[in-house]
């Protein structure tokens, strides 16, 4: 292949970038385009080439990034060849033995070119903070208090962790990478600026490599790749099918509750289905059944069933499900019950939560409007054979 893509050093690692591109040229790979993370090289005859990086001095709001055409023309008149640009980075090259002069004879002058890049790292935290602030403001306005907003946020995170552990981990690693990159970029850019202001020139061929940084970067990138694969497998492994007459998993049917009714659809035309998935935290069943009894009355039941790794995890997640309940809205609205055959059980009108072994159920049943029918799902679960739920 005559084209190759490879990760390059960070934009603020000036000397490492220049040495990296020179080393690639000596191997016969010449830089053609630099992207945000990858550089594109084309194959050629190995040559000794020196590279230099010049930073744009304007932010996008000030008409940048990118060097003015007259500045590029001036460098080319001095023997430098313009190669590519991305963001604040502009790359030039020249034969190693050419008499092309350095861009700056005084490091203090070069420090001025770092100001825009420094500002970009310094203010890059503002969008993240504004998004979080907006989220809390909207949540507080809906729930009525910051405390409830934090509780709701905690509940959402815990549910997302169980339902899609891979996705949650992927977002966490991506966020960690962003924080690490922004933090290191701000520190390294400030140190480089201070070094130039003190009159110390940039080392264009550094021998010392940032081993720790490279290890962190490759570890994070490796984790992202693995989690992306696991996320794809999670969604590929999801299955949805028409609910069978007899349950093929640890969920109930209306017939199990003694309801004699013919299956139909809800008011939106949705039919009775079962959706299965398996995250790293739990095996899951989402069962929805709609029917109409002999009197023409609509009967329905929704179930979220999670088979966790341990009974302790099931008990903890039961409270989370109560906090996220559709009608009760909080765990305090549920009444704790003692039902033989269940390790724990709670009820709140239409909704029931139960734990047996490492399995936890969250059931919403239309019969819960009638107090005599409210405990039927829990009592039915208690009478199920253990082999059906374990």
ZINOR-V664928 format. One record per helix or strand of 3 or more residues. SS is the DSSP state (h for helix, s for strand). FROM is the first residue (numbers start at 0). TO is the last residue. Records with the same first field share a line. If there is no record, write none. Layout:
SS->FROM-TO ; FROM-TO
This chain:
s->2-6 ; 28-33 ; 37-42 ; 48-54 ; 80-85 ; 88-94 ; 238-241 ; 260-262 ; 272-277 ; 282-292 ; 297-306 ; 334-336 ; 343-347 ; 350-355 ; 358-364
h->13-25 ; 59-61 ; 68-76 ; 106-121 ; 124-142 ; 145-162 ; 164-196 ; 210-235 ; 310-322 ; 330-332 ; 365-368 ; 370-372 ; 375-382 ; 385-388
